[in-house]
Amino acid sequence: MNDNNESFVPLLYGSLAVALGKTDDGTTHRWTFYVRGIDDKDLSSVISKVVFRLHPTCAQPTVEVTQFPFETTQSGWGEFPAAIDVVFKDEKQSSLTFQHALRLHHAGTNTPVTKPVVHEVYEEVVFRNPDVAFKENVEKLHSRECPTPHNPLGVHWKVFSDENELLQIKKAHEFVKKELEKSIKEFREVEISLNELVKQPQRGEEEEEEDEEEKEDNIKNNTSSTKTRTTRTSAETRGAKRIKMES
């Protein structure tokens, strides 16, 4: 609870679907829409009624439930969104409407399986300045005195407890740790590749400088050789002239 003038009720709303296999009427699944308390606690002390507004093609498109368990079960062949209206016993408190989509298949597959498909959402509903009697009923929900009637669907629902939450946190921590180690490894590999790419142009520049120096040396050598040949040619020409003059 947040302060003396506020109370909160943890609840879950959702759907559970079971594949039926081949049927004469073409339906593929039996499904249930529901509103439930943590550990399936009876919420009838704080909830006046729940109205399920389903697809118009359903056998019962609108279902009103005024007692525990707050659920409706029907059969069909397709997924669809539904509206769930929750009305509380404290008339000063506004009713709530939750939008929920029925799921017939587990995430990532369309293959029917025998394991039920549970799709539910956890909410904490906060009540400001509730009636005294309503507030007392809310407080009982948080105590062990609250009755927990048996519900056959309960074996498929998530169990909320400190131990379970710690286990989930531990699993999440291990997952993040592995992903971080993987990212660090990939980053180092990329860093090494970048360093190799940076070094390659440097070697190329050095080779270009060596080629330029070699060209300059070749030009100098060619120039020197040309001068030598020119000098010899001039001397031979002068010698030829002298021979001609003597004859």
C-alpha positions as CSV (number, residue, x, y, z in Angstrom):
1,M,0.0,0.0,0.0
2,N,1.2,3.5,-0.9
3,D,-0.4,5.5,1.9
4,N,-3.4,5.6,4.3
5,N,-5.8,6.8,1.6
6,E,-4.8,4.3,-1.0
7,S,-5.2,0.5,-1.5
8,F,-4.2,-1.7,-4.3
9,V,-5.4,-5.0,-5.7
10,P,-3.1,-7.2,-7.7
11,L,-5.0,-9.1,-10.4
12,L,-4.5,-10.9,-13.7
13,Y,-6.6,-11.0,-16.8
14,G,-6.0,-13.3,-19.8
15,S,-6.9,-16.3,-21.8
16,L,-6.1,-20.0,-21.9
17,A,-6.6,-22.1,-25.0
18,V,-6.4,-25.8,-25.6
19,A,-6.3,-27.5,-29.0
20,L,-9.1,-29.9,-29.6
21,G,-7.9,-31.7,-32.7
22,K,-10.5,-32.8,-35.3
23,T,-14.2,-31.9,-34.4
24,D,-17.5,-32.3,-36.2
25,D,-18.4,-28.6,-36.0
26,G,-15.0,-27.3,-37.2
27,T,-13.9,-25.8,-33.9
28,T,-10.2,-26.2,-33.2
29,H,-9.8,-24.9,-29.7
30,R,-11.5,-24.6,-26.4
31,W,-10.6,-21.3,-24.7
32,T,-11.3,-19.4,-21.5
33,F,-11.2,-15.7,-20.8
34,Y,-10.7,-14.9,-17.1
35,V,-9.9,-12.4,-14.4
36,R,-8.1,-13.9,-11.4
37,G,-6.2,-13.0,-8.2
38,I,-2.7,-13.8,-7.3
39,D,-2.4,-17.5,-6.5
40,D,-6.0,-17.7,-7.7
41,K,-7.4,-15.9,-4.7
42,D,-11.1,-15.2,-4.6
43,L,-11.7,-11.6,-5.8
44,S,-15.4,-11.6,-5.2
45,S,-15.0,-9.5,-2.0
46,V,-13.8,-6.6,-4.1
47,I,-15.2,-7.3,-7.6
48,S,-18.9,-6.9,-8.2
49,K,-18.9,-8.4,-11.7
50,V,-16.9,-9.0,-14.8
51,V,-18.3,-8.6,-18.3
52,F,-16.6,-10.3,-21.2
53,R,-17.3,-8.8,-24.6
54,L,-16.2,-11.3,-27.2
55,H,-16.4,-11.7,-30.9
56,P,-19.9,-11.4,-32.3
57,T,-19.7,-14.9,-33.9
58,C,-19.2,-16.5,-30.5
59,A,-22.0,-18.6,-29.1
60,Q,-22.2,-16.1,-26.3
61,P,-20.8,-12.8,-27.5
62,T,-21.4,-11.1,-24.1
63,V,-21.0,-12.9,-20.8
64,E,-21.6,-11.3,-17.4
65,V,-20.1,-13.1,-14.3
66,T,-21.0,-12.0,-10.8
67,Q,-19.1,-14.6,-8.7
68,F,-15.9,-16.5,-8.5
69,P,-14.5,-17.8,-10.8
70,F,-14.7,-14.7,-13.1
71,E,-14.3,-16.5,-16.4
72,T,-16.1,-17.8,-19.5
73,T,-15.3,-20.9,-21.5
74,Q,-16.3,-21.5,-25.1
75,S,-15.0,-23.1,-28.3
76,G,-13.9,-21.7,-31.6
77,W,-11.4,-21.8,-34.5
78,G,-9.8,-18.3,-34.6
79,E,-8.0,-15.7,-32.6
80,F,-9.7,-12.4,-31.8
81,P,-9.5,-9.4,-29.5
82,A,-11.9,-9.1,-26.5
83,A,-12.9,-6.4,-24.0
84,I,-13.0,-7.3,-20.3
85,D,-15.0,-4.9,-18.0
86,V,-14.3,-5.1,-14.3
87,V,-16.8,-3.5,-11.9
88,F,-15.8,-3.1,-8.3
89,K,-18.0,-3.2,-5.2
90,D,-17.0,0.2,-4.1
91,E,-19.3,2.2,-6.2
92,K,-17.1,5.3,-5.9
93,Q,-14.4,3.5,-7.8
94,S,-14.5,3.6,-11.6
95,S,-14.8,0.4,-13.5
96,L,-11.9,-0.8,-15.7
97,T,-11.9,-2.1,-19.2
98,F,-9.0,-4.3,-20.4
99,Q,-8.3,-5.1,-24.0
100,H,-7.0,-8.7,-24.5
101,A,-6.2,-10.8,-27.6
102,L,-7.0,-14.5,-27.5
103,R,-4.0,-16.6,-28.5
104,L,-4.4,-20.1,-29.8
105,H,-0.8,-20.9,-30.5
106,H,2.5,-20.6,-28.7
107,A,4.8,-17.8,-29.8
108,G,6.6,-18.5,-33.0
109,T,4.5,-21.5,-34.2
110,N,1.1,-22.2,-35.7
111,T,1.3,-25.9,-34.9
112,P,-1.4,-27.2,-32.5
113,V,0.1,-28.6,-29.3
114,T,-1.3,-30.4,-26.3
115,K,0.1,-27.9,-23.9
116,P,-2.4,-25.1,-23.1
117,V,-1.5,-21.6,-24.4
118,V,-1.7,-19.1,-21.6
119,H,-1.7,-15.4,-22.4
120,E,-2.2,-13.2,-19.3
121,V,-1.3,-9.7,-18.0
122,Y,-0.5,-8.7,-14.5
123,E,-2.0,-5.4,-13.2
124,E,-2.0,-3.6,-9.8
125,V,-5.2,-1.6,-9.5
126,V,-4.8,1.4,-7.1
127,F,-7.9,2.7,-5.3
128,R,-7.9,6.2,-3.9
129,N,-9.9,7.0,-0.8
130,P,-11.8,3.7,-0.8
131,D,-14.8,2.9,1.5
132,V,-13.8,1.5,4.9
133,A,-15.4,-1.9,4.2
134,F,-13.9,-2.1,0.8
135,K,-10.4,-1.2,2.2
136,E,-10.8,-4.0,4.8
137,N,-11.6,-6.5,2.0
138,V,-8.6,-5.4,0.1
139,E,-6.4,-5.9,3.1
140,K,-7.7,-9.4,3.6
141,L,-6.6,-10.2,0.0
142,H,-3.1,-9.5,1.1
143,S,-3.3,-11.8,4.1
144,R,-3.4,-15.6,4.3
145,E,-7.0,-15.4,5.5
146,C,-8.2,-14.9,2.0
147,P,-9.8,-18.1,0.7
148,T,-8.3,-19.8,-2.4
149,P,-11.0,-22.0,-3.9
150,H,-9.8,-24.8,-6.2
151,N,-9.9,-24.0,-9.9
152,P,-9.1,-26.7,-12.4
153,L,-7.3,-24.2,-14.6
154,G,-5.0,-23.2,-11.8
155,V,-2.4,-25.9,-12.7
156,H,-1.6,-24.0,-15.9
157,W,-1.2,-20.6,-14.3
158,K,2.0,-18.9,-13.2
159,V,2.7,-19.1,-9.4
160,F,3.6,-15.7,-7.9
161,S,6.0,-16.0,-4.9
162,D,9.2,-14.3,-3.7
163,E,11.2,-17.5,-4.5
164,N,9.8,-17.6,-8.0
165,E,10.5,-13.9,-8.6
166,L,14.1,-14.3,-7.4
167,L,14.5,-17.3,-9.7
168,Q,13.3,-15.2,-12.7
169,I,15.6,-12.4,-11.8
170,K,18.5,-14.8,-11.6
171,K,17.7,-16.3,-15.0
172,A,17.4,-12.8,-16.5
173,H,20.8,-11.8,-14.9
174,E,22.5,-14.9,-16.4
175,F,21.0,-14.2,-19.8
176,V,22.1,-10.5,-19.7
177,K,25.6,-11.7,-18.6
178,K,25.9,-14.1,-21.5
179,E,24.7,-11.5,-24.0
180,L,27.2,-9.0,-22.6
181,E,30.1,-11.4,-22.9
182,K,29.0,-12.2,-26.4
183,S,28.9,-8.5,-27.4
184,I,32.3,-7.9,-25.8
185,K,33.8,-10.7,-27.8
186,E,32.2,-9.5,-31.1
187,F,33.4,-5.9,-30.3
188,R,37.0,-7.1,-29.8
189,E,36.9,-9.1,-33.1
190,V,35.6,-6.0,-34.9
191,E,38.3,-3.9,-33.2
192,I,41.1,-6.3,-34.4
193,S,39.7,-6.2,-37.9
194,L,39.6,-2.4,-37.9
195,N,43.2,-2.2,-36.7
196,E,44.3,-4.6,-39.5
197,L,42.5,-2.4,-42.1
198,V,44.2,0.7,-40.7
199,K,47.7,-0.9,-40.9
200,Q,47.3,-1.9,-44.6
201,P,47.1,1.6,-46.1
202,Q,50.2,2.5,-44.1
203,R,52.2,-0.3,-45.6
204,G,50.9,0.7,-49.0
205,E,52.2,4.3,-48.5
206,E,55.6,3.0,-47.5
207,E,55.7,0.8,-50.7
208,E,54.7,3.8,-52.8
209,E,57.4,5.9,-51.2
210,E,59.9,3.1,-52.0
211,D,58.7,3.0,-55.6
212,E,59.0,6.7,-55.9
213,E,62.6,6.6,-54.6
214,E,63.4,3.7,-57.0
215,K,62.0,5.7,-59.9
216,E,64.1,8.7,-59.0
217,D,67.2,6.5,-58.8
218,N,66.3,5.0,-62.2
219,I,65.9,8.5,-63.6
220,K,69.2,9.6,-62.2
221,N,71.0,6.5,-63.5
222,N,69.4,7.0,-66.9
223,T,70.4,10.6,-66.9
224,S,74.0,9.8,-66.0
225,S,74.2,7.1,-68.7
226,T,72.8,9.5,-71.3
227,K,75.5,12.1,-70.4
228,T,78.2,9.4,-70.7
229,R,77.0,8.3,-74.1
230,T,76.6,12.0,-75.2
231,T,80.2,12.7,-74.2
232,R,81.5,9.7,-76.0
233,T,79.6,10.6,-79.1
234,S,81.0,14.1,-79.0
235,A,84.5,12.9,-78.7
236,E,84.1,10.4,-81.5
237,T,82.6,13.2,-83.7
238,R,85.6,15.4,-82.9
239,G,88.0,12.6,-83.7
240,A,86.2,11.9,-86.9
241,K,86.6,15.6,-87.9
242,R,90.2,15.5,-87.1
243,I,90.8,12.4,-89.2
244,K,89.0,14.1,-92.1
245,M,91.1,17.1,-91.8
246,E,94.3,15.1,-91.9
247,S,93.3,13.3,-95.0
